Amino acid sequence: MKKWMPLIAFFPLLSTVAMSQKVPVYLDDSKTIEQRVNAALSAMTLEEKVAMCHAQSIFSSKGVARLGIPELWMSDGPHGVHPELFYDYWAQANWTNDSSTAFPALTCLAASFNPPIAELYGKAVGEEARYRNKSVLLGPGVNIYRTPLNGRNFEYMGEDPFLASKLVVPYIKGVQSNGVAACVKHFALNEQETWRMDVDVDVSERALHEIYLPAFKAAVKEGKVWSVMGAYNKFRGHHCSHNDILLNQILKKEWKFDGVVISDWGGVHNTQEAAYNGLDLEMGTNTDGMTSSIANSYNSYFLAVPFLKELNSGKIDTFIVNEKARRILRLIFRTTMNRNRPFGSLATPEHAAVARKIAQEGMVLLKNDKQILPIPNTIKSIAVIGENATRSMTIGGGSSELKVRYEVSPLEGIKNRFGKTALVQYAQGYGSGKYLYDSIAPSPYDAVKLRDEAVALAAKSELVVLVGGLNKNSNQDCEGRDRLDYGLPFGQNELLTDILNVNKNVVLVVVSGNAVEMPWEKQVPAIVQAWYGGTESGNAIADILSGDVNPSGKLPFTFPVKLSDNGAISLGKTSYPGNENGHKQVYKDGIFVGYRWHDSKSIPPLFPFGHGLSYTQFAYSNLSLTKETDGNIKATFTIANKGKVSGNEVAQLYIHKENSTIERAENELKGFQKVFLLAGEAKTVSLQLNKEAFQYYNEKRKDWATEKGAYTILVGGSSREVYLKKSIVL
Ligand code: BGC
């Protein structure tokens, strides 16, 4: 023990003086993080280093108390800060001061197509994590929307790697501005929940680099994320939480990631692989509160005593543990040990306002025939129907579940807005049953009675707002299992048809994180995709329905007409969900994910990627392309608001390679900008295309390459509403 230590312990008042005289380098703020890490490492024993590499409770890992280096506390993520759990038991600890703000689900953020909004999101959720003393927030997730069945799509940012990359970076910067690490997850190829612990994914090098990795790469290279979570599944035979190709070769060597690789909870299977294949911190292995046996204690983790034994016997080199401890120390110095980080705040009105703003920006007006929306202020009676009008959507869903300070339901939101001037009445219409983690208790309600009541209410009301969709039950939008089918569950199709028979003025509000089949789409005049809106969900829905806010969200993924129109699914079991025997899976759809599939196979979607209407109309004109001195190409065009209300339009730019000699998507998103326009206003928009915009991954050369020749630049309001086109030769 250093000489000054007992002095501080016995004479606390002298501690400041003593510290200023002989502060060890690792505690000295004036030194760089790397100097402090080196000093801490050389002061630590082998046992202390090993102790850092695995959990000490279900959501924390050890520091070095002897040296004054604190523990590392983590929390889910990504839509708010998880309520406190017991120390080593997976149940809520029932604290009374841990209720948080629920921010909209990441699909909603993606639909905003608005990077500054993602930064606001990250900053606010990071402030909540900081206030709760969590140094790592387990999110955001950027796995790709490959099929509409993935139970966790709602936690991710859609089907397009460019869009996800542009949004993940500001989210991370926002979180980390609080001295809280973001933890981008689940790296990688975790695109389904079916057999998530062992499905063994193979994918072409090209699809890996062009579709599945770019958002992670952006998180590391541009977002400078401080931690990454390895996925549960396997990639080419090895679990992703200890996978040499993904973690050592790509993440650490190629992208120069200097942070910590944290395993998914229970994602580690082997000491040698965990030691050598890029993992730094093992979490969640057999965590059962140590109730079943001592064999499940934290000491038995693969990176605990078994690791120490192999280090001592020389089976594992000591540089391996130094490397892991170095990264973990760096993370601790960046977060908990950063004395200048702000203090954060929890569930404030400011955070609620941010949540409402994101929800407004992400909501997508899918259709609006007969201009049934916005709802006029003269309306006299509204029937609000559907279980999702009153159901909490922050409970359930798995690890992203929250305990909220409050949550405004759609019914409350509609009543807040219209209740003074119109009769707003409610009927449940259908019942889904109660979420009980791994099983669903059947609905106690009589389905026929619920439907009859709703239809009777619809018949006597001026307008019906049907709030349906999916929910956070297992097999819906929920971790652990995929959806079983593409249609709306719980008899909602029949309910909708019966309602349409008595009242044609129906606005359908779909609350979900996934596309759903809509066989009745032609008969429903207005459809709003509302996602999971969080704390202010109901108010934000009312903002959009009333026209107080003009909708501006765009779909971050394609809605296929039917499930078999989806590429991954249409290619058979090997492609999704993998083979029953051995759980091997090949992403046979390759680079043709989402709109890339629909476009190349000429399969019309129900609603295309990038689609979303407004209460005003936009006109695009005057596209010009110029080559800049730095080699970039600048696309300039004009957007005008031709309607009577102001609004935001998301201008989208796609590229198309003319006469390509290689397999290529028809069009690929390479630029977008959300532009606010007053009624009658016009603005010039410029988007930059750098050399990466034109590259593809050349599998033979194992590198990015550019095809020479002509490209068409397409500009418009969605992947299928292209208003301007021009060619350019590279
Ligand atoms: C999930 C992660 C989550 C972790 C901790 C896992 O089951 O896959 O996303 O962060 O649990 O709750």
Boltz pocket constraint, residues with backbone or C-beta under 6 A from the ligand:
constraints:
  - pocket:
      binder: B
      contacts: [[A, 76], [A, 77], [A, 138], [A, 185], [A, 264], [A, 265], [A, 399]]
      max_distance: 6.0
